[in-house]
Amino acid sequence: MYSLNELNKETRMGAMGTETSEREIRRIDLSDFERRKPEIAEQLWSAATDIGFFQVTHHGIALKEIDAAFAMAESFFALPDEVKGRHPLRREVNAGWESRAQVRPSTRTPDQKESYQITRPHMAGLWPEEAQLPGFRETLLAFEAQAWQVAMRILSCLAMKMELDADFFTRAHEPSVPSYQSTLRLLHYFAIDPAQREQLGLWRAGAHTDFDCLTLLFQRAGQGGLQVLPGKELEDQRWTPVEPADDIITCNIGDMLMRWSDDQLQSNFHRVKNPRPDEYQGARYSLAFFAQANRDVMITSRSGRYEPITAQDYLQRRVQANFEAAPRQR
């Protein structure tokens, strides 16, 4: 039986905690990447071994292409639920649409959002019709490919610091094979119902760590709420806000990569809080690319700290734990 200690920690992460701005979410410039790669690798490693979160600028994806992807996401989520329901989430391959179905072990309540997952090899029957959303498939597949490129650049830097060859993670995330399981996730956090503004027990996304190697998150300015909890602050739960910006990508280390690095790289808890009554109460949209190693790739721990596990088994166990039909007794 594989040990998933991440879930044991997550069940204890439902408290409100406090908010602090004392920690910096570093911004790392990726411009002139090939020439500056050793310098960039040092900056990425420093951030990834500390807070596990960082933002990248000059990443190579034009703002107009980010805007186009967001426009497609908003158009999809504007469809009636019965139409979106024709493309239901297939949990075993992590593709399709779900709404208020994700129940975090930290909160035991459904996240106040809906999402649509694009996992390239498993989209048969899950795309909306072209006549309904012209250009949807083409636009988002192109955007997913660009996000993959950025993720592989970042991972190549981390591979160097782990004394792996620079293409180690690129091979582990090869997109041309059926075992590819990286995912582009479109997210719509619902506008706050005025009757629920004072309900502190609701979360747009409960506290969790990501399952993958690396997450790239695209956010809209003015639509905040993302908070990170560095590992050093688990006990008193001092959450640091992550400020959104239209042309900056927020990145974080996931559990797969933390295992691969023998815990050198930090996969830390984060959440999306419900806004306070004095904050923006409208809908929040984001796009997340999850670089998840291909299904047949073995995630190993060189020190033996973790048992070897295939990326497919690891992902399925984590997804299952986050879509429980009902809360369990603690």
C-alpha positions as CSV (number, residue, x, y, z in Angstrom):
1,M,0.0,0.0,0.0
2,Y,1.4,3.4,-1.0
3,S,1.8,5.9,1.8
4,L,0.2,9.2,1.0
5,N,1.2,11.3,4.0
6,E,0.1,14.4,2.1
7,L,-3.6,13.5,2.8
8,N,-3.0,13.0,6.5
9,K,-1.6,16.6,6.7
10,E,-4.4,18.0,4.6
11,T,-7.2,16.8,7.0
12,R,-5.8,19.2,9.6
13,M,-5.8,22.3,7.4
14,G,-9.3,23.5,7.6
15,A,-8.8,26.3,10.2
16,M,-9.2,30.0,9.2
17,G,-5.8,31.1,10.5
18,T,-4.6,34.6,9.9
19,E,-3.3,36.6,7.0
20,T,0.2,38.1,6.7
21,S,2.1,40.0,4.1
22,E,5.5,39.4,5.7
23,R,6.6,36.8,3.1
24,E,7.5,37.8,-0.4
25,I,6.2,35.9,-3.5
26,R,9.2,36.3,-5.7
27,R,9.0,37.4,-9.3
28,I,11.5,35.8,-11.6
29,D,12.3,37.2,-15.0
30,L,12.6,34.4,-17.7
31,S,13.7,36.7,-20.5
32,D,16.8,35.8,-22.6
33,F,16.3,32.3,-21.1
34,E,19.0,30.3,-22.8
35,R,21.8,32.8,-22.0
36,R,20.6,33.4,-18.5
37,K,19.6,29.9,-17.6
38,P,22.1,29.3,-14.9
39,E,21.1,32.6,-13.2
40,I,17.4,31.8,-13.6
41,A,17.9,28.2,-12.2
42,E,19.5,29.6,-9.1
43,Q,16.5,32.0,-8.5
44,L,13.9,29.3,-9.2
45,W,15.7,26.8,-6.9
46,S,15.9,29.4,-4.1
47,A,12.2,30.2,-4.3
48,A,11.1,26.5,-4.8
49,T,13.1,25.3,-1.8
50,D,11.7,28.1,0.4
51,I,8.1,29.0,-0.1
52,G,7.4,26.7,-3.0
53,F,5.5,29.6,-4.8
54,F,6.9,32.1,-7.2
55,Q,5.8,34.2,-10.2
56,V,7.4,34.4,-13.6
57,T,7.5,37.4,-15.9
58,H,8.6,37.6,-19.6
59,H,7.5,34.0,-20.0
60,G,6.8,34.1,-23.7
61,I,3.0,33.8,-23.7
62,A,1.5,37.0,-25.2
63,L,-1.2,38.8,-23.1
64,K,-3.6,38.6,-26.1
65,E,-3.3,34.8,-26.1
66,I,-4.0,34.7,-22.3
67,D,-7.0,37.0,-22.8
68,A,-8.3,34.7,-25.6
69,A,-8.1,31.6,-23.4
70,F,-9.9,33.4,-20.6
71,A,-12.6,34.6,-23.0
72,M,-13.1,30.9,-24.1
73,A,-13.4,29.8,-20.5
74,E,-15.9,32.4,-19.6
75,S,-18.0,31.5,-22.7
76,F,-18.0,27.9,-21.7
77,F,-19.0,28.5,-18.1
78,A,-21.8,30.8,-19.3
79,L,-23.5,27.8,-21.0
80,P,-26.5,26.3,-19.2
81,D,-25.6,23.5,-16.7
82,E,-27.5,21.0,-18.8
83,V,-25.3,21.8,-21.8
84,K,-22.1,21.6,-19.8
85,G,-23.4,18.4,-18.3
86,R,-23.1,16.7,-21.7
87,H,-19.3,16.7,-21.1
88,P,-19.1,15.3,-17.5
89,L,-15.9,14.8,-15.6
90,R,-14.3,11.4,-16.1
91,R,-12.3,11.1,-12.9
92,E,-10.3,8.2,-14.0
93,V,-8.7,10.3,-16.8
94,N,-9.3,13.7,-15.1
95,A,-11.1,15.3,-18.1
96,G,-14.4,17.0,-18.4
97,W,-16.7,19.3,-16.5
98,E,-17.7,19.2,-12.8
99,S,-19.5,21.7,-10.5
100,R,-19.3,21.8,-6.7
101,A,-18.1,18.2,-6.7
102,Q,-14.6,18.6,-5.3
103,V,-14.6,18.0,-1.5
104,R,-11.3,18.8,0.1
105,P,-10.1,16.6,3.0
106,S,-9.2,19.9,4.8
107,T,-12.8,21.3,4.8
108,R,-15.2,18.4,4.0
109,T,-17.4,20.9,2.1
110,P,-17.6,21.3,-1.6
111,D,-15.4,24.0,-3.2
112,Q,-17.6,26.8,-4.5
113,K,-16.6,26.5,-8.1
114,E,-17.0,24.6,-11.3
115,S,-14.2,23.5,-13.6
116,Y,-13.5,22.0,-17.0
117,Q,-10.4,19.8,-17.4
118,I,-8.6,19.3,-20.7
119,T,-6.3,16.2,-20.8
120,R,-5.3,15.8,-24.4
121,P,-5.5,12.0,-25.0
122,H,-8.9,11.7,-23.2
123,M,-11.1,14.3,-24.7
124,A,-13.3,12.2,-27.0
125,G,-16.9,13.3,-26.5
126,L,-15.9,16.0,-24.0
127,W,-15.4,19.0,-26.4
128,P,-18.4,21.4,-26.8
129,E,-19.6,21.6,-30.4
130,E,-17.8,23.9,-32.7
131,A,-21.1,25.6,-33.7
132,Q,-21.7,26.3,-30.0
133,L,-18.3,27.7,-29.1
134,P,-16.4,28.5,-32.3
135,G,-12.6,28.2,-31.9
136,F,-12.8,26.7,-28.3
137,R,-10.9,23.5,-29.0
138,E,-8.3,25.1,-31.2
139,T,-7.6,28.1,-28.9
140,L,-7.3,26.1,-25.7
141,L,-5.1,23.3,-27.2
142,A,-2.7,26.0,-28.5
143,F,-2.7,27.7,-25.1
144,E,-2.1,24.4,-23.3
145,A,0.9,23.7,-25.6
146,Q,2.3,27.1,-24.7
147,A,1.9,26.5,-21.0
148,W,3.6,23.2,-21.4
149,Q,6.6,24.9,-23.0
150,V,6.9,27.3,-20.1
151,A,6.6,24.5,-17.5
152,M,9.3,22.5,-19.2
153,R,11.7,25.4,-19.2
154,I,11.1,25.9,-15.5
155,L,11.4,22.1,-14.8
156,S,14.6,21.9,-16.8
157,C,16.2,24.5,-14.5
158,L,15.1,22.5,-11.4
159,A,16.4,19.3,-13.0
160,M,19.8,20.8,-13.3
161,K,19.8,21.7,-9.6
162,M,18.7,18.2,-8.8
163,E,21.7,16.9,-10.8
164,L,19.5,15.3,-13.4
165,D,19.9,16.0,-17.1
166,A,18.1,19.0,-18.3
167,D,15.5,17.0,-20.4
168,F,14.6,14.6,-17.6
169,F,11.2,16.2,-16.9
170,T,10.5,17.0,-20.5
171,R,10.7,13.2,-21.3
172,A,8.5,12.5,-18.2
173,H,5.8,14.9,-19.6
174,E,6.0,13.9,-23.3
175,P,2.8,15.1,-24.9
176,S,2.7,13.0,-28.0
177,V,2.0,9.7,-26.3
178,P,-1.3,8.2,-24.9
179,S,0.1,8.1,-21.4
180,Y,0.3,11.9,-21.3
181,Q,-1.8,13.2,-18.3
182,S,-0.9,16.9,-17.9
183,T,-4.0,18.9,-17.6
184,L,-5.3,22.4,-18.5
185,R,-8.0,23.3,-16.0
186,L,-10.5,26.1,-16.6
187,L,-11.9,27.4,-13.3
188,H,-14.9,29.5,-12.4
189,Y,-15.5,30.5,-8.8
190,F,-19.0,31.5,-8.3
191,A,-20.1,35.1,-7.4
192,I,-20.9,35.2,-3.7
193,D,-24.6,34.9,-2.9
194,P,-25.5,37.8,-0.6
195,A,-27.2,35.4,1.8
196,Q,-23.9,33.6,2.3
197,R,-21.5,36.5,2.7
198,E,-21.1,35.9,6.4
199,Q,-20.6,32.1,6.2
200,L,-17.0,31.6,7.1
201,G,-17.2,27.8,6.6
202,L,-17.4,28.1,2.8
203,W,-14.3,28.1,0.7
204,R,-13.9,28.8,-3.0
205,A,-11.1,26.2,-2.8
206,G,-10.2,24.5,0.5
207,A,-6.6,24.2,1.7
208,H,-4.7,21.6,-0.4
209,T,-1.4,20.8,-2.0
210,D,-1.3,20.2,-5.7
211,F,-0.7,16.6,-6.9
212,D,1.5,17.4,-9.9
213,C,5.1,18.4,-10.5
214,L,4.5,22.0,-11.3
215,T,1.4,24.2,-11.5
216,L,1.2,27.3,-13.7
217,L,-1.7,29.6,-12.7
218,F,-3.1,32.4,-14.8
219,Q,-5.2,34.9,-12.9
220,R,-7.1,38.1,-13.6
221,A,-6.1,41.4,-11.9
222,G,-8.7,42.4,-9.2
223,Q,-9.9,38.7,-8.7
224,G,-7.8,37.8,-5.7
225,G,-8.2,35.3,-2.9
226,L,-5.3,32.9,-3.5
227,Q,-3.3,32.4,-0.3
228,V,-0.2,30.2,0.4
229,L,0.9,28.7,3.7
230,P,4.7,28.1,3.9
231,G,5.6,24.8,5.6
232,K,7.5,26.7,8.3
233,E,4.1,28.3,9.4
234,L,1.9,25.2,9.5
235,E,1.3,25.3,13.2
236,D,0.0,28.8,13.5
237,Q,-1.4,28.9,10.0
238,R,-0.2,32.4,8.8
239,W,-1.5,32.6,5.2
240,T,0.3,34.9,2.6
241,P,-1.9,36.4,-0.2
242,V,-0.7,35.9,-3.8
243,E,-1.5,39.1,-5.8
244,P,-2.9,38.4,-9.3
245,A,-1.8,40.1,-12.4
246,D,-2.9,39.6,-16.0
247,D,0.5,39.1,-17.6
248,I,2.3,37.2,-14.8
249,I,2.2,33.4,-14.2
250,T,2.0,32.2,-10.6
251,C,3.8,28.9,-10.2
252,N,4.0,26.3,-7.4
253,I,5.7,23.0,-6.7
254,G,3.5,20.0,-6.5
255,D,3.7,16.8,-4.5
256,M,5.1,14.6,-7.3
257,L,8.1,16.9,-7.6
258,M,8.5,17.1,-3.8
259,R,8.7,13.3,-3.7
260,W,11.2,13.3,-6.6
261,S,13.4,15.8,-4.8
262,D,13.3,14.0,-1.5
263,D,11.4,17.0,0.0
264,Q,14.0,19.6,-1.1
265,L,11.4,21.3,-3.2
266,Q,8.4,22.5,-1.2
267,S,4.8,21.6,-2.1
268,N,3.0,23.9,0.3
269,F,-0.7,24.3,1.2
270,H,-2.7,27.0,-0.6
271,R,-6.4,27.9,-0.8
272,V,-8.8,30.3,-2.4
273,K,-10.7,32.1,0.4
274,N,-14.2,33.5,0.1
275,P,-14.0,37.3,-0.1
276,R,-14.8,39.4,2.9
277,P,-18.0,41.6,2.6
278,D,-15.8,44.6,1.8
279,E,-14.0,42.8,-1.0
280,Y,-14.9,42.1,-4.7
281,Q,-17.9,39.7,-4.5
282,G,-18.2,38.8,-8.2
283,A,-17.1,35.7,-10.2
284,R,-13.4,34.7,-10.2
285,Y,-11.8,33.0,-13.2
286,S,-8.5,31.3,-13.4
287,L,-6.6,28.9,-15.7
288,A,-4.3,26.3,-14.3
289,F,-1.9,24.1,-16.1
290,F,-0.8,21.0,-14.1
291,A,2.4,19.4,-15.4
292,Q,1.7,15.8,-14.3
293,A,4.2,13.2,-15.2
294,N,2.9,10.7,-17.8
295,R,1.0,7.7,-16.4
296,D,3.7,5.1,-16.9
297,V,6.5,7.2,-15.4
298,M,7.8,6.0,-12.0
299,I,8.2,8.6,-9.3
300,T,11.1,7.5,-7.2
301,S,12.9,8.8,-4.2
302,R,16.7,8.5,-4.4
303,S,17.0,8.4,-0.6
304,G,14.3,5.8,-0.2
305,R,12.2,8.2,1.8
306,Y,9.1,7.4,-0.4
307,E,8.1,4.2,-2.0
308,P,8.2,4.2,-5.8
309,I,4.8,4.8,-7.4
310,T,3.6,5.3,-11.0
311,A,2.3,8.8,-11.8
312,Q,-1.0,7.2,-12.8
313,D,-1.5,5.5,-9.4
314,Y,-0.4,8.6,-7.5
315,L,-2.8,10.9,-9.4
316,Q,-5.8,8.6,-9.2
317,R,-5.4,8.2,-5.5
318,R,-5.2,11.9,-4.9
319,V,-8.1,12.7,-7.3
320,Q,-10.3,10.1,-5.6
321,A,-9.6,11.6,-2.2
322,N,-10.8,15.0,-3.4
323,F,-14.1,14.0,-5.0
324,E,-15.6,12.1,-2.1
325,A,-19.4,11.9,-2.2
326,A,-19.8,12.6,1.5
327,P,-17.6,13.5,4.5
328,R,-16.0,10.7,6.4
329,Q,-15.9,10.6,10.2
330,R,-12.5,11.8,11.5
